[in-house]
Every structure is written in C-alpha cells, then in structure tokens.
Amino acid sequence: MFSLIMLFTRAMGSCPMPSPDKTALLSDRHLRSRSDIVRLFFCSLTMFSTALFSTAKAEDKIRYGLSHWPPFALTEQPQPAGIDYDVAMEISRRISIPFEVRACPFKRCLVEMERGDLDLMSGIARNDERAVYMNYADTPYHAVSVVFFVRAGEQDRLTQYHDLYNLRTGAVVSSHYFEPFNTDQKIAKAEVAKEQKLLPMLNTGRIDTYVGTDPNASYEILTLGYKDKLVKAPFNPGVEVPVYFAFSRASTYQSRTSELGQIIREMHQDGTIETILAKYQ
C-alpha cells in the first residue's frame, strides 16, 4: 500500500499544477472548472498507471542463486555454465519468466534465500531446517552419491564409519550429507566455504579425509590436477542424496512451486535432463 501511495504521489507531482503565488488569484469559477478537474484527474491516472506498470515489469524476474559446484554450477568464469545452470535456463524458458543469475557461496545463498533476497536456488538437499524457509519442488532433478577421499596409499585409514573418529575430516559448511555424520560431534571436522578448497588441504596433510558427492567430487579431482594423488576411500556410506530446486518462502513466486515440480517431471520424461547430464560427462 505504501508503494502505491508513493507511485500516486509521484504521478501527481508530474501533472501541471498552479504555482503557489498564483493560487490565491484563482477565482471560484476557475477552481470549479470541470475541464480543469477532469484534465488533472486523467493526467494523474495516466502517470500513476504508467509508473505502476513499469514497476511490475521491472520486478518480473526470478533471482536465481547459483553456488560454484562443478560440474553442476560453474560460476568462476564470465558466462555461468553447468548442469544446474542449463536446467535453470530451460525452466526459465518453460515458465516464461527470465532468471537473474546471482553467483554466491553456498552458505550465503542459503542466508539470502531465508531473507528473501533470492527467489530460487538449486543443488540443495532436502532437510527440515531448510524447509522452514524453502518451498521445494516435489521432484528432484538429480541425485548425488556421498563419498570420502583420502591420499593415495592411505586407503586403509578409512574402511568403516568409526575410523572417522581418528581422522580430521573436511566438509563444506552448512552442507547436508547423511546421518549420523551431519550431527556427529565426535568427528573432528574442518569446514570450508566450498568443496574445491578441500582438495589442496587433503593433499598437503592439513586434513586426513574429506566428504564430498559424486559426480562433482571426481570431476574436480580430474580437472584440478589431483588424479592419482587423491582417491576414494574404501568406506562408502551407500547414500544417495536427491538434489532439488526450491523457491524461497519469502518470494512472491513460491506460489508457482507446483508448476516448477511439473516442469522438472516433464524434463525427465522428455529426455531434456538426460541430455544436459550427458553434456558434462
């Protein structure tokens, strides 16, 4: 309501009005002039409608948060790319609303979703804490497998879950992997903003292992030059984590969550998501 009042005030200010020094000289006949009143009314109405329409058009976009997570999201380059980006652009086309891509570290993206500074985010696992401020699509667009990595030649240090109690384990802050790992206070964890920082930490001995998800973890080891230096640990929790798109509950677009889920189902059915995934393998 306040915004509408401000728009109307600006509109009134744009219409010709008598100057203060001449107002006193206006006669009752002029004040009551029907043509002047009608002209002023339609001028105000036109200016108000134009301002309101322009504001609505300017806001007709979805602010999409994208966190660097190869090959799902490649944001450290002039043009974003990756599985999530390609899926998002196809959703944008099908939902007929442009997406404004905003690159941000994973934790900051979550904060901005909670505050309503972002409308949409992808690459997120479902959990109760996030569901308070996110409205998830009912269909995941993909799933990732939880894996642990160790230095080559040290595979015997991590063959079962309880070995983690004797190791310093790297992880991405605010990430959701699996239980009991997520809440296990007996594991010494070194948390960082993004997964790429964990590779050199493990390679140089600052941590003993780190948890990640495939296919992106293996992609990073291959592309960042750690092949044959860092390898998967024998311990495999056997956990697949579905990943979703979700609207912020503070967003005006959250009412379209059902439509978002329907579009993702259709993209699975018509082979669009399979084609996108193949592009990055």
Secondary structure, DSSP 8 states (H G I E B T S, - for coil): -HHHHHHHHHHHHHS----HHHHTT--HHHHT-HHHHHHHHHHHHHHHHHHHHHHHHHT-SEEEEE--BTTTBB-SSSS-BSHHHHHHHHHHHHHT--EEEEE--HHHHHHHHHHTS-SEEEEE---HHHHTTEEE-SS-SEEEEEEEEEETT-GGG-SSGGGGGGSEEEEETT----TTGGG-TTSEEEEESSGGGHHHHHHTTS-SEEEEEETHHHHHHHHTT-TTTEEE-S-----EEEEEEEEETTSGGGGGHHHHHHHHHHHHHTTHHHHHHHHT-
